[in-house]
Amino acid sequence: MKNIINYMFVICLGFVLAACSNDTIDTYQGNDNVYYTWSVEGLYVNRLYVYPDSLGFTFAYKEAAVTDSIFKLPVTVQGQVLDRDRTLKVSVNPESTAKEGVHFDLPESIKFGANLTTDSIPITFHRTPEMKSETFTLVLDLEENEDFRIEMNDKLEDEFTGEMRSYTSFKLSVNDILKQPTFWHEGFLGVFTKKKLFLISELLGISTDHYNTIVPYSDLQFHAQFMKRYLNDKKAAGETVYEDDGTEMTMGIYA
């Protein structure tokens, strides 16, 4: 019985090898699909994963001398990774209120790099005076071309409101309006002002948008105590630091 089984195995193996030697296995030859990375794979924000198809961008936390800033919007390929550059095609959705050449610019040709699964669309935003009081929107739609297909369907996020999440259309809002950062704690840092924020950033070597992410209480306490000591020293030296409205700069009650 054992010999019969071995004999049958050899015969079957022969058929398999013969089939492999005579037939060529077809490989995928179609165009690959692309989608906006964050909408599908998520973005880690404040210890949580979110799946946005829109984001905000502001010049408010940048120095006054900064007039342009490049925002890189990631795009991912679903399909083959090739050893050559490919071209991404995008269009500006008519719903956009930002004007090309005024509020933003895109490259003449947008390349998706060789040997990459994810690349990005570089958007150059221009700081304009009206951004101090008005928010502009830029909606970029991925388009099909000879290199890529656009086949990801939108996802229904809320059945009650009908809200959809798009994988192929992304909305960016841009302004120069300074708002109190999400995690600015008045108990430690006192009343929020732009002058105080930029002074803290300069003295502590942290970014001006540092308080838009979760900050541990121990860090807040250190920042507050450091700044209070600095302000007290300046006052003792006859160089009191004042806010733009003429009031003395102070820290919070927990400093």
Phi and psi in degrees as a GROMACS rama.xvg file:
@    title "Ramachandran Plot"
@    xaxis  label "Phi"
@    yaxis  label "Psi"
@TYPE xy
-63.2776  -39.8578  LYS-2
-65.9687  -36.5  ASN-3
-63.8037  -44.4226  ILE-4
-61.5246  -44.8497  ILE-5
-62.4553  -38.8646  ASN-6
-64.6124  -44.1122  TYR-7
-64.5696  -37.2183  MET-8
-62.2021  -43.7081  PHE-9
-62.9867  -40.9366  VAL-10
-63.3446  -47.0088  ILE-11
-61.2354  -42.8959  CYS-12
-60.6168  -38.1881  LEU-13
-62.6596  -42.7087  GLY-14
-62.0449  -41.2432  PHE-15
-62.8824  -47.0834  VAL-16
-63.9939  -38.2105  LEU-17
-64.8076  -40.4961  ALA-18
-64.9004  -40.5296  ALA-19
-66.6493  -35.135  CYS-20
-76.4183  -25.3391  SER-21
-96.0099  -26.1267  ASN-22
-109.528  144.616  ASP-23
-100.129  129.019  THR-24
-74.2947  125.429  ILE-25
-71.2297  139.499  ASP-26
-110.932  163.078  THR-27
-65.2529  127.277  TYR-28
-118.751  -6.37911  GLN-29
-76.3821  170.053  GLY-30
-69.9058  150.406  ASN-31
-88.0802  160.029  ASP-32
-99.8292  144.24  ASN-33
-125.686  153.456  VAL-34
-152.365  162.39  TYR-35
-73.8064  122.9  TYR-36
-56.9843  -49.6796  THR-37
-64.5294  -31.0263  TRP-38
-66.5412  -27.4391  SER-39
-104.308  -47.6555  VAL-40
-94.818  -11.2251  GLU-41
89.5561  163.706  GLY-42
-133.887  129.649  LEU-43
-84.7194  111.653  TYR-44
-132.125  122.299  VAL-45
50.6935  47.9661  ASN-46
68.8907  15.6622  ARG-47
-131.67  149.999  LEU-48
-93.5618  128.827  TYR-49
-121.078  161.258  VAL-50
-126.815  73.4439  TYR-51
-83.5303  146.947  PRO-52
-115.085  16.3467  ASP-53
-156.675  148.821  SER-54
-148.592  161.827  LEU-55
-107.202  146.035  GLY-56
-131.895  134.895  PHE-57
-135.779  144.537  THR-58
-85.7536  -6.6356  PHE-59
-59.8153  -29.0167  ALA-60
-93.4952  9.04154  TYR-61
-105.002  153.261  LYS-62
-58.7234  153.366  GLU-63
-59.9622  -27.0821  ALA-64
-73.0859  -15.6551  ALA-65
-78.6331  117.322  VAL-66
-109.152  -20.0278  THR-67
-134.568  149.65  ASP-68
-149.228  136.597  SER-69
-96.5793  124.547  ILE-70
-107.431  126.1  PHE-71
-103.427  113.46  LYS-72
-97.6953  111.464  LEU-73
-72.7702  143.322  PRO-74
-132.608  138.838  VAL-75
-120.559  144.358  THR-76
-94.4469  138.889  VAL-77
-110.83  99.8259  GLN-78
146.465  -138.488  GLY-79
-82.3656  147.253  GLN-80
-99.4353  120.24  VAL-81
-108.267  156.547  LEU-82
-91.4372  28.5941  ASP-83
-141.499  156.063  ARG-84
-68.9179  146.324  ASP-85
-124.24  167.851  ARG-86
-109.224  132.427  THR-87
-95.1307  139.918  LEU-88
-113.417  124.791  LYS-89
-130.012  154.296  VAL-90
-130.722  151.65  SER-91
-86.7659  117.475  VAL-92
-64.8348  139.011  ASN-93
-58.5538  -19.4316  PRO-94
-70.966  -13.1242  GLU-95
-64.246  140.442  SER-96
-103.908  -16.808  THR-97
-73.6549  140.77  ALA-98
-105.88  130.881  LYS-99
-66.545  136.944  GLU-100
88.6856  -15.1452  GLY-101
-113.678  -57.758  VAL-102
-100.013  -20.5456  HIS-103
-158.297  164.893  PHE-104
-143.042  148.018  ASP-105
-116.525  152.686  LEU-106
-61.3293  151.645  PRO-107
-61.8665  -37.9086  GLU-108
-131.795  128.151  SER-109
-103.707  115.306  ILE-110
-95.2808  139.614  LYS-111
-103.96  113.174  PHE-112
-64.9464  153.277  GLY-113
-62.7065  144.224  ALA-114
63.3668  23.4038  ASN-115
-114.6  144.964  LEU-116
-95.3352  -26.0386  THR-117
-133.596  132.794  THR-118
-134.45  -169.137  ASP-119
-142.946  157.367  SER-120
-97.0936  114.207  ILE-121
-82.9455  116.271  PRO-122
-108.553  122.328  ILE-123
-94.9923  111.589  THR-124
-90.6954  140.609  PHE-125
-109.623  130.943  HIS-126
-78.4615  122.947  ARG-127
-124.119  154.111  THR-128
-57.4447  -37.3264  PRO-129
-68.1896  -15.1229  GLU-130
-69.0137  -13.4974  MET-131
-66.4747  -23.6276  LYS-132
-129.279  -7.93529  SER-133
-133.11  141.311  GLU-134
-101.569  131.777  THR-135
-109.556  149.551  PHE-136
-118.239  142.992  THR-137
-126.427  119.099  LEU-138
-111.85  118.269  VAL-139
-108.956  125.017  LEU-140
-104.183  129.634  ASP-141
-72.4396  139.129  LEU-142
-121.873  150.696  GLU-143
-74.3915  143.421  GLU-144
-147.332  -164.937  ASN-145
-70.2355  -17.3399  GLU-146
-98.5887  -32.6361  ASP-147
-136.647  146.698  PHE-148
-102.158  161.525  ARG-149
-122.111  92.8913  ILE-150
-121.182  1.2961  GLU-151
-77.733  123.798  MET-152
-82.0515  147.234  ASN-153
-62.3167  153.791  ASP-154
-112.423  135.489  LYS-155
-75.4537  118.257  LEU-156
-90.8131  -37.5609  GLU-157
-139.491  112.551  ASP-158
-65.6167  -29.9453  GLU-159
-73.1448  -45.8444  PHE-160
-90.8852  -16.6902  THR-161
77.4317  13.2157  GLY-162
-65.2127  133.795  GLU-163
-114.747  152.263  MET-164
-110.175  125.358  ARG-165
-97.8461  140.533  SER-166
-99.7006  -10.0306  TYR-167
-125.13  1.51768  THR-168
-132.29  129.868  SER-169
-129.662  135.104  PHE-170
-110.387  126.093  LYS-171
-116.446  131.277  LEU-172
-105.164  134.826  SER-173
-132.096  135.544  VAL-174
-155.262  -174.621  ASN-175
-131.615  35.5847  ASP-176
-97.8156  119.721  ILE-177
-86.9619  121.608  LEU-178
-117.455  156.936  LYS-179
-59.5026  128.019  GLN-180
-58.0226  151.406  PRO-181
-55.2584  -39.8203  THR-182
-112.333  31.0337  PHE-183
-75.6563  118.474  TRP-184
-103.988  108.333  HIS-185
-64.4213  -27.8112  GLU-186
-60.8626  -32.6556  GLY-187
-97.0684  -45.901  PHE-188
-97.4059  -8.91397  LEU-189
78.7865  -170.407  GLY-190
-62.9835  135.104  VAL-191
-74.974  132.182  PHE-192
-141.892  153.761  THR-193
-63.3697  -41.2474  LYS-194
-61.8693  -42.2182  LYS-195
-65.7328  -43.0152  LYS-196
-58.2829  -46.8758  LEU-197
-70.2239  -31.2666  PHE-198
-68.871  -43.9897  LEU-199
-59.9289  -44.5266  ILE-200
-58.888  -44.0944  SER-201
-67.4363  -45.3038  GLU-202
-75.7044  -35.5597  LEU-203
-96.4701  -7.34905  LEU-204
68.6647  35.1441  GLY-205
-114.052  160.704  ILE-206
-71.7123  155.625  SER-207
-68.9121  -18.7561  THR-208
-101.626  20.8554  ASP-209
-56.6439  -37.725  HIS-210
-86.0395  11.1466  TYR-211
-90.551  -1.82343  ASN-212
-119.733  163.037  THR-213
-60.7851  128.298  ILE-214
-116.466  125.166  VAL-215
-58.4909  148.326  PRO-216
-60.9493  -33.2597  TYR-217
-63.4532  -37.1683  SER-218
-69.6203  -41.5223  ASP-219
-60.7647  -41.9828  LEU-220
-63.6577  -42.3601  GLN-221
-63.9343  -45.3244  PHE-222
-59.6281  -45.371  HIS-223
-64.1822  -45.389  ALA-224
-67.6684  -38.7299  GLN-225
-61.9835  -46.735  PHE-226
-68.5922  -36.6104  MET-227
-65.1116  -41.4416  LYS-228
-62.369  -42.023  ARG-229
-62.4904  -46.8377  TYR-230
-65.5594  -38.3859  LEU-231
-65.5176  -41.0036  ASN-232
-63.9267  -41.432  ASP-233
-64.6945  -39.3245  LYS-234
-66.7277  -41.4539  LYS-235
-63.7765  -28.3558  ALA-236
-87.5342  5.33218  ALA-237
78.0836  21.8359  GLY-238
-125.144  51.1135  GLU-239
-53.0486  135.927  THR-240
-90.1617  124.772  VAL-241
-112.539  151.033  TYR-242
-75.2203  171.923  GLU-243
-64.6721  -23.9203  ASP-244
-88.3951  5.18553  ASP-245
93.4868  -7.73502  GLY-246
-82.481  153.941  THR-247
-70.2163  137.033  GLU-248
-74.3392  130.765  MET-249
-135.495  163.91  THR-250
-104.199  -177.485  MET-251
-77.8616  173.502  GLY-252
-68.6811  -21.1809  ILE-253
-89.1136  1.86787  TYR-254
